[in-house]
């Protein structure tokens, strides 16, 4: 009878230690998940702020101002526009107008 009691006592101790280990691991994983969710919320907020800044930086007025001031660009007018015409594509291979038919 004593052997059975010792075996049962060892089984109870083993299951108690296993239960403590499982609870500890569960709490550790819950804490890690909570931290990950907090980091995800922080990153989402940062992404929204960066998108807002990107939209603010790309406004047409700001782009125009930078183009004029930093790149010294100006609006194209007919007075400063140069038109280039392409040479005739078949100028050298075209048959003469008066050639025999």
The first five atom37 places (N, CA, C, CB, O) and aatype in JSON, in Angstrom:
{
  "aatype": [20, 20, 20, 20, 20, 20, 20, 20, 20, 20, 20, 20, 20, 20, 20, 20, 20, 20, 20, 20, 20, 20, 20, 20, 20, 20, 20, 20, 20, 20, 20, 20, 20, 20, 20, 20, 20, 20, 20, 20, 20, 20, 20, 20, 20, 20, 20, 20, 20, 20, 20, 20, 20, 20, 20, 20, 20, 20, 20, 20, 20, 20, 20, 20, 20, 20, 20, 20, 20, 20, 20, 20, 20, 20, 20, 20, 20, 20, 20, 20, 20, 20, 20, 20, 20, 20, 20, 20, 20, 20, 20, 20, 20, 20, 20, 20, 20, 20, 20, 20, 20],
  "atom_mask": [
    [1, 1, 1, 1, 1],
    [1, 1, 1, 1, 1],
    [1, 1, 1, 1, 1],
    [1, 1, 1, 1, 1],
    [1, 1, 1, 1, 1],
    [1, 1, 1, 1, 1],
    [1, 1, 1, 1, 1],
    [1, 1, 1, 1, 1],
    [1, 1, 1, 1, 1],
    [1, 1, 1, 1, 1],
    [1, 1, 1, 1, 1],
    [1, 1, 1, 1, 1],
    [1, 1, 1, 1, 1],
    [1, 1, 1, 1, 1],
    [1, 1, 1, 1, 1],
    [1, 1, 1, 1, 1],
    [1, 1, 1, 1, 1],
    [1, 1, 1, 1, 1],
    [1, 1, 1, 1, 1],
    [1, 1, 1, 1, 1],
    [1, 1, 1, 1, 1],
    [1, 1, 1, 1, 1],
    [1, 1, 1, 1, 1],
    [1, 1, 1, 1, 1],
    [1, 1, 1, 1, 1],
    [1, 1, 1, 1, 1],
    [1, 1, 1, 1, 1],
    [1, 1, 1, 1, 1],
    [1, 1, 1, 1, 1],
    [1, 1, 1, 1, 1],
    [1, 1, 1, 1, 1],
    [1, 1, 1, 1, 1],
    [1, 1, 1, 1, 1],
    [1, 1, 1, 1, 1],
    [1, 1, 1, 1, 1],
    [1, 1, 1, 1, 1],
    [1, 1, 1, 1, 1],
    [1, 1, 1, 1, 1],
    [1, 1, 1, 1, 1],
    [1, 1, 1, 1, 1],
    [1, 1, 1, 1, 1],
    [1, 1, 1, 1, 1],
    [1, 1, 1, 1, 1],
    [1, 1, 1, 1, 1],
    [1, 1, 1, 1, 1],
    [1, 1, 1, 1, 1],
    [1, 1, 1, 1, 1],
    [1, 1, 1, 1, 1],
    [1, 1, 1, 1, 1],
    [1, 1, 1, 1, 1],
    [1, 1, 1, 1, 1],
    [1, 1, 1, 1, 1],
    [1, 1, 1, 1, 1],
    [1, 1, 1, 1, 1],
    [1, 1, 1, 1, 1],
    [1, 1, 1, 1, 1],
    [1, 1, 1, 1, 1],
    [1, 1, 1, 1, 1],
    [1, 1, 1, 1, 1],
    [1, 1, 1, 1, 1],
    [1, 1, 1, 1, 1],
    [1, 1, 1, 1, 1],
    [1, 1, 1, 1, 1],
    [1, 1, 1, 1, 1],
    [1, 1, 1, 1, 1],
    [1, 1, 1, 1, 1],
    [1, 1, 1, 1, 1],
    [1, 1, 1, 1, 1],
    [1, 1, 1, 1, 1],
    [1, 1, 1, 1, 1],
    [1, 1, 1, 1, 1],
    [1, 1, 1, 1, 1],
    [1, 1, 1, 1, 1],
    [1, 1, 1, 1, 1],
    [1, 1, 1, 1, 1],
    [1, 1, 1, 1, 1],
    [1, 1, 1, 1, 1],
    [1, 1, 1, 1, 1],
    [1, 1, 1, 1, 1],
    [1, 1, 1, 1, 1],
    [1, 1, 1, 1, 1],
    [1, 1, 1, 1, 1],
    [1, 1, 1, 1, 1],
    [1, 1, 1, 1, 1],
    [1, 1, 1, 1, 1],
    [1, 1, 1, 1, 1],
    [1, 1, 1, 1, 1],
    [1, 1, 1, 1, 1],
    [1, 1, 1, 1, 1],
    [1, 1, 1, 1, 1],
    [1, 1, 1, 1, 1],
    [1, 1, 1, 1, 1],
    [1, 1, 1, 1, 1],
    [1, 1, 1, 1, 1],
    [1, 1, 1, 1, 1],
    [1, 1, 1, 1, 1],
    [1, 1, 1, 1, 1],
    [1, 1, 1, 1, 1],
    [1, 1, 1, 1, 1],
    [1, 1, 1, 1, 1],
    [1, 1, 1, 1, 1]
  ],
  "atom_positions": [
    [[0.82, -1.2, 0.0], [0.0, 0.0, 0.0], [0.86, 1.26, 0.0], [-0.93, 0.0, 1.2], [0.49, 2.25, -0.62]],
    [[1.95, 1.23, 0.66], [2.83, 2.39, 0.74], [3.41, 2.73, -0.63], [3.94, 2.13, 1.74], [3.61, 3.91, -0.96]],
    [[3.69, 1.71, -1.43], [4.22, 1.98, -2.76], [3.2, 2.72, -3.61], [4.63, 0.67, -3.44], [3.54, 3.64, -4.36]],
    [[1.95, 2.32, -3.49], [0.9, 2.99, -4.25], [0.79, 4.44, -3.81], [-0.45, 2.27, -4.07], [0.63, 5.34, -4.64]],
    [[0.87, 4.67, -2.5], [0.79, 6.04, -1.99], [1.96, 6.88, -2.48], [0.75, 6.04, -0.45], [1.78, 8.05, -2.83]],
    [[3.14, 6.32, -2.5], [4.32, 7.06, -2.96], [4.19, 7.38, -4.45], [5.62, 6.24, -2.69], [4.5, 8.48, -4.89]],
    [[3.74, 6.4, -5.22], [3.54, 6.62, -6.65], [2.49, 7.7, -6.87], [3.13, 5.31, -7.35], [2.68, 8.58, -7.71]],
    [[1.39, 7.65, -6.14], [0.34, 8.66, -6.26], [0.86, 10.03, -5.83], [-0.89, 8.26, -5.42], [0.54, 11.04, -6.46]],
    [[1.65, 10.07, -4.75], [2.22, 11.34, -4.28], [3.14, 11.93, -5.35], [3.0, 11.13, -2.96], [3.09, 13.13, -5.61]],
    [[3.97, 11.11, -5.96], [4.85, 11.58, -7.03], [4.04, 12.06, -8.24], [5.83, 10.47, -7.45], [4.39, 13.05, -8.87]],
    [[2.97, 11.36, -8.55], [2.12, 11.77, -9.67], [1.45, 13.11, -9.38], [1.04, 10.69, -9.96], [1.36, 13.96, -10.26]],
    [[0.98, 13.31, -8.14], [0.36, 14.57, -7.76], [1.38, 15.7, -7.81], [-0.27, 14.47, -6.35], [1.08, 16.79, -8.3]],
    [[2.6, 15.46, -7.3], [3.64, 16.47, -7.33], [4.03, 16.81, -8.78], [4.87, 16.0, -6.55], [4.22, 17.98, -9.11]],
    [[4.14, 15.81, -9.62], [4.49, 16.04, -11.02], [3.41, 16.86, -11.72], [4.71, 14.7, -11.75], [3.71, 17.79, -12.47]],
    [[2.14, 16.5, -11.47], [1.06, 17.25, -12.12], [0.96, 18.67, -11.57], [-0.29, 16.53, -11.93], [0.62, 19.6, -12.3]],
    [[1.27, 18.86, -10.27], [1.25, 20.2, -9.69], [2.36, 21.05, -10.32], [1.42, 20.13, -8.14], [2.13, 22.21, -10.67]],
    [[3.56, 20.49, -10.46], [4.66, 21.22, -11.08], [4.34, 21.54, -12.54], [5.97, 20.42, -10.98], [4.64, 22.63, -13.03]],
    [[3.74, 20.59, -13.23], [3.36, 20.82, -14.62], [2.32, 21.93, -14.72], [2.82, 19.52, -15.26], [2.39, 22.77, -15.62]],
    [[1.35, 21.93, -13.8], [0.31, 22.97, -13.79], [0.92, 24.34, -13.54], [-0.75, 22.66, -12.73], [0.54, 25.31, -14.19]],
    [[1.86, 24.44, -12.6], [2.53, 25.71, -12.31], [3.29, 26.18, -13.55], [3.48, 25.57, -11.1], [3.26, 27.36, -13.89]],
    [[3.98, 25.25, -14.2], [4.74, 25.59, -15.4], [3.81, 26.07, -16.52], [5.56, 24.39, -15.88], [4.13, 27.05, -17.2]],
    [[2.69, 25.42, -16.71], [1.73, 25.81, -17.75], [1.15, 27.19, -17.45], [0.6, 24.76, -17.87], [0.99, 28.01, -18.36]],
    [[0.82, 27.45, -16.2], [0.28, 28.77, -15.84], [1.32, 29.86, -16.06], [-0.18, 28.77, -14.37], [0.99, 30.94, -16.56]],
    [[2.57, 29.59, -15.69], [3.64, 30.56, -15.9], [3.81, 30.85, -17.39], [4.96, 30.06, -15.29], [3.91, 32.0, -17.8]],
    [[3.85, 29.8, -18.19], [4.01, 29.97, -19.64], [2.82, 30.72, -20.23], [4.16, 28.6, -20.33], [3.0, 31.55, -21.12]],
    [[1.61, 30.44, -19.74], [0.42, 31.14, -20.21], [0.5, 32.63, -19.9], [-0.84, 30.53, -19.58], [0.19, 33.46, -20.76]],
    [[0.9, 32.97, -18.71], [1.04, 34.39, -18.34], [2.13, 35.07, -19.16], [1.35, 34.52, -16.83], [1.97, 36.21, -19.6]],
    [[3.24, 34.36, -19.38], [4.33, 34.93, -20.16], [3.87, 35.2, -21.6], [5.54, 33.99, -20.16], [4.16, 36.26, -22.16]],
    [[3.15, 34.26, -22.19], [2.65, 34.44, -23.55], [1.6, 35.54, -23.63], [2.06, 33.13, -24.07], [1.57, 36.3, -24.6]],
    [[0.74, 35.64, -22.62], [-0.27, 36.7, -22.59], [0.41, 38.07, -22.52], [-1.23, 36.52, -21.39], [-0.01, 39.0, -23.21]],
    [[1.46, 38.18, -21.7], [2.18, 39.44, -21.59], [2.86, 39.79, -22.92], [3.23, 39.36, -20.47], [2.83, 40.94, -23.35]],
    [[3.46, 38.79, -23.56], [4.1, 39.04, -24.86], [3.07, 39.46, -25.9], [4.86, 37.77, -25.35], [3.34, 40.35, -26.71]],
    [[1.9, 38.84, -25.89], [0.84, 39.2, -26.83], [0.37, 40.63, -26.57], [-0.34, 38.21, -26.73], [0.14, 41.4, -27.51]],
    [[0.22, 40.98, -25.31], [-0.22, 42.34, -24.95], [0.8, 43.38, -25.42], [-0.43, 42.45, -23.43], [0.43, 44.43, -25.94]],
    [[2.08, 43.07, -25.24], [3.13, 43.99, -25.71], [3.09, 44.11, -27.23], [4.53, 43.51, -25.26], [3.24, 45.21, -27.77]],
    [[2.9, 42.99, -27.91], [2.85, 43.02, -29.38], [1.66, 43.84, -29.87], [2.77, 41.59, -29.94], [1.77, 44.58, -30.85]],
    [[0.52, 43.71, -29.21], [-0.65, 44.5, -29.6], [-0.41, 45.99, -29.36], [-1.9, 44.03, -28.81], [-0.82, 46.82, -30.17]],
    [[0.25, 46.32, -28.25], [0.56, 47.73, -27.97], [1.51, 48.27, -29.03], [1.17, 47.9, -26.55], [1.35, 49.4, -29.49]],
    [[2.49, 47.48, -29.41], [3.43, 47.9, -30.46], [2.71, 48.06, -31.8], [4.58, 46.88, -30.61], [3.01, 48.98, -32.55]],
    [[1.76, 47.17, -32.08], [1.0, 47.27, -33.33], [0.17, 48.56, -33.35], [0.08, 46.04, -33.51], [0.11, 49.23, -34.38]],
    [[-0.45, 48.89, -32.23], [-1.22, 50.15, -32.15], [-0.3, 51.35, -32.34], [-1.95, 50.25, -30.79], [-0.66, 52.31, -33.03]],
    [[0.88, 51.3, -31.73], [1.85, 52.4, -31.87], [2.29, 52.54, -33.32], [3.08, 52.16, -30.95], [2.37, 53.66, -33.84]],
    [[2.58, 51.43, -33.98], [3.0, 51.48, -35.37], [1.89, 51.97, -36.29], [3.48, 50.11, -35.83], [2.15, 52.69, -37.25]],
    [[0.66, 51.58, -36.01], [-0.48, 52.04, -36.81], [-0.65, 53.55, -36.68], [-1.78, 51.31, -36.37], [-0.91, 54.24, -37.66]],
    [[-0.51, 54.06, -35.46], [-0.59, 55.5, -35.24], [0.53, 56.23, -35.98], [-0.54, 55.83, -33.73], [0.3, 57.27, -36.59]],
    [[1.73, 55.67, -35.92], [2.87, 56.28, -36.62], [2.65, 56.25, -38.13], [4.18, 55.55, -36.26], [2.99, 57.21, -38.82]],
    [[2.09, 55.17, -38.65], [1.81, 55.08, -40.08], [0.8, 56.13, -40.51], [1.3, 53.67, -40.45], [0.96, 56.76, -41.55]],
    [[-0.23, 56.33, -39.7], [-1.23, 57.35, -40.01], [-0.61, 58.75, -40.0], [-2.39, 57.28, -39.02], [-0.93, 59.58, -40.84]],
    [[0.28, 59.0, -39.03], [0.95, 60.31, -38.98], [1.84, 60.53, -40.2], [1.78, 60.43, -37.69], [1.89, 61.62, -40.76]],
    [[2.55, 59.47, -40.61], [3.42, 59.6, -41.78], [2.6, 59.81, -43.05], [4.31, 58.35, -41.93], [3.0, 60.59, -43.92]],
    [[1.46, 59.14, -43.16], [0.59, 59.37, -44.33], [0.08, 60.8, -44.35], [-0.59, 58.39, -44.32], [-0.01, 61.42, -45.41]],
    [[-0.26, 61.32, -43.19], [-0.72, 62.7, -43.09], [0.39, 63.67, -43.51], [-1.19, 63.02, -41.66], [0.14, 64.63, -44.25]],
    [[1.61, 63.42, -43.04], [2.74, 64.28, -43.42], [3.01, 64.17, -44.91], [3.99, 63.89, -42.62], [3.32, 65.17, -45.56]],
    [[2.9, 62.98, -45.46], [3.14, 62.79, -46.89], [2.13, 63.57, -47.71], [3.08, 61.3, -47.27], [2.48, 64.21, -48.7]],
    [[0.86, 63.53, -47.3], [-0.17, 64.3, -48.01], [0.1, 65.79, -47.9], [-1.57, 63.97, -47.47], [-0.09, 66.54, -48.86]],
    [[0.56, 66.23, -46.73], [0.85, 67.66, -46.54], [2.04, 68.09, -47.39], [1.12, 67.96, -45.06], [2.06, 69.21, -47.91]],
    [[3.04, 67.23, -47.54], [4.23, 67.56, -48.31], [3.96, 67.58, -49.81], [5.34, 66.58, -48.01], [4.67, 68.25, -50.56]],
    [[2.95, 66.87, -50.27], [2.69, 66.73, -51.7], [1.59, 67.64, -52.21], [2.35, 65.3, -52.01], [1.04, 67.39, -53.29]],
    [[1.24, 68.68, -51.48], [0.2, 69.59, -51.97], [0.72, 70.32, -53.2], [-0.22, 70.59, -50.87], [1.91, 70.63, -53.28]],
    [[-0.15, 70.6, -54.15], [0.29, 71.27, -55.39], [0.98, 72.61, -55.13], [-0.89, 71.48, -56.31], [1.95, 72.94, -55.81]],
    [[0.5, 73.38, -54.18], [1.12, 74.68, -53.91], [2.54, 74.52, -53.39], [0.29, 75.48, -52.89], [3.44, 75.28, -53.77]],
    [[2.76, 73.54, -52.53], [4.1, 73.31, -51.98], [5.05, 72.83, -53.07], [4.05, 72.29, -50.83], [6.19, 73.29, -53.15]],
    [[4.58, 71.92, -53.91], [5.41, 71.42, -55.01], [5.76, 72.56, -55.96], [4.68, 70.28, -55.77], [6.91, 72.67, -56.41]],
    [[4.8, 73.41, -56.27], [5.04, 74.56, -57.15], [6.06, 75.51, -56.53], [3.72, 75.3, -57.44], [6.96, 76.0, -57.22]],
    [[5.93, 75.77, -55.24], [6.85, 76.67, -54.54], [8.28, 76.12, -54.57], [6.4, 76.89, -53.08], [9.22, 76.86, -54.85]],
    [[8.43, 74.84, -54.3], [9.77, 74.23, -54.32], [10.34, 74.24, -55.73], [9.71, 72.79, -53.77], [11.53, 74.5, -55.92]],
    [[9.49, 73.96, -56.72], [9.96, 73.96, -58.11], [10.46, 75.33, -58.5], [8.85, 73.52, -59.06], [11.48, 75.45, -59.19]],
    [[9.77, 76.37, -58.08], [10.18, 77.74, -58.43], [11.43, 78.18, -57.66], [9.04, 78.72, -58.15], [12.35, 78.75, -58.24]],
    [[11.45, 77.92, -56.34], [12.53, 78.44, -55.5], [13.8, 77.6, -55.57], [12.07, 78.53, -54.07], [14.88, 78.14, -55.81]],
    [[13.69, 76.31, -55.38], [14.9, 75.48, -55.29], [15.39, 75.01, -56.66], [14.64, 74.28, -54.41], [16.6, 74.9, -56.87]],
    [[14.49, 74.74, -57.57], [14.88, 74.23, -58.88], [14.9, 75.31, -59.96], [13.95, 73.12, -59.3], [15.24, 75.02, -61.11]],
    [[14.54, 76.54, -59.61], [14.48, 77.67, -60.54], [13.67, 77.33, -61.8], [15.89, 78.1, -60.93], [14.06, 77.69, -62.91]],
    [[12.57, 76.64, -61.62], [11.7, 76.31, -62.75], [10.7, 77.44, -62.95], [10.95, 74.95, -62.51], [10.38, 78.18, -62.02]],
    [[10.22, 77.57, -64.17], [9.21, 78.6, -64.46], [8.19, 78.0, -65.42], [9.87, 79.89, -65.07], [8.41, 76.96, -66.03]],
    [[7.07, 78.7, -65.54], [5.99, 78.24, -66.4], [6.42, 78.39, -67.85], [4.68, 79.04, -66.12], [7.01, 79.41, -68.22]],
    [[6.13, 77.4, -68.66], [6.47, 77.46, -70.08], [5.49, 78.38, -70.79], [6.45, 76.06, -70.72], [4.28, 78.24, -70.65]],
    [[6.03, 79.31, -71.55], [5.21, 80.23, -72.34], [5.58, 80.04, -73.81], [5.41, 81.71, -71.89], [6.65, 79.52, -74.11]],
    [[4.71, 80.47, -74.72], [5.05, 80.36, -76.15], [6.32, 81.12, -76.52], [3.88, 80.86, -77.0], [7.0, 80.77, -77.48]],
    [[6.64, 82.16, -75.76], [7.82, 82.96, -76.07], [9.12, 82.18, -75.84], [7.83, 84.24, -75.23], [10.11, 82.42, -76.52]],
    [[9.13, 81.24, -74.88], [10.35, 80.5, -74.59], [10.28, 79.05, -75.06], [10.64, 80.53, -73.11], [11.2, 78.27, -74.82]],
    [[9.21, 78.69, -75.72], [9.04, 77.32, -76.18], [9.69, 77.15, -77.55], [7.56, 76.94, -76.23], [9.48, 77.97, -78.44]],
    [[10.46, 76.1, -77.71], [11.08, 75.8, -78.99], [10.4, 74.54, -79.54], [12.64, 75.6, -78.85], [10.32, 73.52, -78.86]],
    [[9.93, 74.63, -80.76], [9.27, 73.49, -81.39], [10.24, 72.83, -82.35], [7.97, 73.93, -82.13], [10.88, 73.51, -83.16]],
    [[10.36, 71.54, -82.27], [11.25, 70.79, -83.14], [10.39, 69.89, -84.0], [12.31, 69.97, -82.33], [9.56, 69.14, -83.48]],
    [[10.58, 69.96, -85.31], [9.79, 69.09, -86.17], [10.65, 67.89, -86.56], [9.27, 69.85, -87.44], [11.85, 68.02, -86.79]],
    [[10.02, 66.75, -86.65], [10.72, 65.52, -87.0], [10.93, 65.49, -88.51], [9.94, 64.27, -86.52], [10.06, 65.95, -89.24]],
    [[12.05, 64.95, -89.0], [12.25, 64.85, -90.45], [11.25, 63.87, -91.04], [13.7, 64.42, -90.78], [10.74, 62.99, -90.35]],
    [[10.99, 64.03, -92.3], [10.05, 63.14, -92.97], [10.57, 61.72, -92.88], [9.84, 63.55, -94.46], [11.76, 61.48, -93.1]],
    [[9.72, 60.79, -92.57], [10.14, 59.41, -92.36], [10.54, 58.75, -93.68], [9.02, 58.61, -91.7], [11.49, 57.96, -93.69]],
    [[9.87, 59.04, -94.79], [10.15, 58.38, -96.07], [10.77, 59.35, -97.07], [8.87, 57.79, -96.66], [10.58, 59.17, -98.27]],
    [[11.49, 60.35, -96.63], [12.02, 61.36, -97.54], [12.99, 60.76, -98.54], [12.7, 62.47, -96.77], [12.97, 61.14, -99.71]],
    [[13.84, 59.84, -98.12], [14.82, 59.27, -99.04], [14.27, 58.11, -99.85], [16.01, 58.81, -98.28], [14.83, 57.81, -100.9]],
    [[13.24, 57.46, -99.44], [12.72, 56.27, -100.11], [11.45, 56.54, -100.93], [12.43, 55.2, -99.1], [10.93, 55.63, -101.57]],
    [[10.96, 57.75, -100.91], [9.71, 58.04, -101.61], [9.96, 58.1, -103.11], [9.1, 59.36, -101.11], [10.95, 58.69, -103.54]],
    [[9.09, 57.51, -103.91], [9.23, 57.6, -105.38], [8.9, 59.0, -105.85], [8.33, 56.56, -106.09], [8.12, 59.71, -105.21]],
    [[9.45, 59.38, -106.92], [9.2, 60.71, -107.48], [7.74, 60.83, -107.9], [10.14, 60.99, -108.68], [7.12, 59.83, -108.27]],
    [[7.21, 62.03, -107.83], [5.82, 62.27, -108.16], [5.54, 61.99, -109.63], [5.44, 63.68, -107.8], [4.44, 61.55, -109.95]],
    [[6.45, 62.24, -110.49], [6.2, 62.09, -111.92], [6.62, 60.73, -112.44], [6.93, 63.16, -112.68], [6.68, 60.56, -113.66]],
    [[6.9, 59.76, -111.6], [7.37, 58.45, -112.06], [6.28, 57.71, -112.79], [7.87, 57.6, -110.87], [5.09, 57.96, -112.59]],
    [[6.69, 56.82, -113.64], [5.73, 56.04, -114.43], [4.95, 55.1, -113.55], [6.43, 55.25, -115.52], [5.45, 54.58, -112.56]],
    [[3.71, 54.91, -113.95], [2.82, 54.08, -113.13], [2.76, 52.68, -113.64], [1.44, 54.65, -113.1], [2.06, 51.85, -113.07]]
  ]
}
